[in-house]
C-alpha cells in the first residue's frame, strides 16, 4: 500500500484578520488555527511592508482589502492575497503613507 500525504493537509488556516490603531502604532493581527511561519520585508521605494505567511490557506473573506486611511497611523491600505508563484503561501501588502520602522511579532497563533 502507498500513502501519499500532501503538504496542504497539514497547512495552517487563517481564522481572523483585524486591524487596530493604538496611538501612533498600527497593528495588523492575523490569527491562525496553528502557529504559522511568517516573514516580513520592507519595499521602501513603494512605501510597502510585505508579510508572507508560509504554508497557510485562507478563505477569501480574510483576504479582502482593508482601508485604513481614516486612521492616524502610517498604514493606508492592506491587501491580502495568495502569494504569486506559490500554492501554499498567503501575502499581505501594507501600503504606507511614509516609510516607517516596522516589526513582526508572533505570539502563539497570532
matplotlib code that plots the C-alpha trace (Angstrom):
import matplotlib.pyplot as plt

x = [0.0, 1.2, 0.1, 0.8, 0.2, 0.0, 1.6, -1.8, -3.3, -1.1, -1.2, -2.4, -5.6, -6.3, -9.2, -9.3, -7.7, -8.1, -6.5, -6.2, -4.7, -3.0, -1.9, 0.7, 1.1, -0.8, -1.3, -2.3, -3.4, -3.6, -4.9, -4.4, -5.6, -2.0, 1.3, 2.4, 5.7, 5.8, 8.4, 8.3, 10.2, 10.1, 9.9, 11.0, 10.7, 7.0, 6.3, 5.1, 5.6, 5.1, 4.1, 4.3, 2.7, 4.2, 2.1, -1.1, -4.5, -7.4, -11.0, -11.5, -13.3, -10.0, -8.2, -10.4, -8.8, -8.9, -9.0, -7.1, -6.7, -9.1, -6.7, -3.9, -1.1, 1.1, -0.9, -3.2, -4.5, -3.9, -4.3, -4.4, -3.9, -2.3, 1.4, 2.2, 4.1, 3.2, 0.3, 0.7, 1.5, -0.5, 0.8, -0.4, 0.8, 0.5, 0.6, 2.1, 1.9, 5.5, 8.3, 8.3, 10.0, 8.1, 8.4, 7.0, 5.7, 4.4, 2.5, 1.3, -1.3, -1.2]
y = [0.0, 3.5, 6.5, 10.0, 13.0, 16.4, 19.4, 21.1, 18.7, 20.0, 23.7, 26.3, 28.2, 31.9, 32.2, 36.0, 39.2, 42.5, 46.0, 48.1, 51.5, 52.0, 55.6, 56.0, 52.3, 50.4, 46.7, 44.0, 41.0, 37.7, 34.7, 31.1, 27.8, 26.7, 28.6, 29.8, 30.8, 34.5, 36.6, 40.4, 42.7, 46.4, 47.7, 51.3, 52.5, 51.6, 52.5, 49.0, 46.3, 42.8, 40.0, 36.4, 33.5, 30.2, 27.1, 28.9, 28.8, 31.3, 31.8, 34.7, 36.7, 37.1, 38.3, 41.3, 44.8, 46.9, 50.7, 52.1, 55.6, 57.1, 56.1, 58.5, 55.9, 55.2, 52.4, 53.4, 50.1, 46.4, 43.8, 40.1, 37.6, 34.3, 34.8, 34.8, 31.8, 29.8, 27.5, 27.3, 30.9, 34.0, 37.5, 40.8, 44.0, 47.1, 50.4, 53.2, 57.0, 57.2, 54.7, 53.8, 51.3, 48.0, 44.8, 41.3, 40.0, 36.4, 35.1, 31.5, 31.5, 35.3]
z = [0.0, -0.8, 1.3, -0.1, 2.1, 0.6, 2.4, 2.0, 4.5, 7.3, 6.4, 8.8, 8.2, 8.8, 11.3, 11.6, 10.3, 12.1, 12.2, 15.3, 15.9, 19.3, 19.5, 16.7, 16.3, 13.6, 14.1, 11.6, 13.6, 11.8, 13.7, 12.5, 13.8, 14.5, 14.8, 11.4, 10.0, 8.9, 7.1, 6.8, 4.4, 3.5, 0.0, 0.6, -3.0, -3.0, 0.7, 1.5, 4.1, 2.8, 5.2, 3.9, 5.7, 4.8, 4.2, 5.1, 3.5, 3.8, 3.0, 0.6, 3.3, 5.2, 2.1, 1.4, 1.3, 4.5, 4.0, 6.9, 5.6, 8.1, 11.0, 12.1, 11.7, 8.7, 7.1, 4.3, 2.8, 3.5, 0.7, 1.4, -1.5, -2.4, -2.9, -6.7, -7.7, -4.6, -4.0, -0.2, 0.9, 1.7, 1.4, 3.0, 1.5, 3.7, 1.8, 3.8, 3.8, 4.7, 5.2, 8.8, 11.1, 11.4, 13.3, 13.2, 16.5, 16.9, 19.8, 19.6, 16.8, 16.2]

ax = plt.figure().add_subplot(projection="3d")
ax.plot(x, y, z, "-o")
ax.set_aspect("equal")
plt.show()
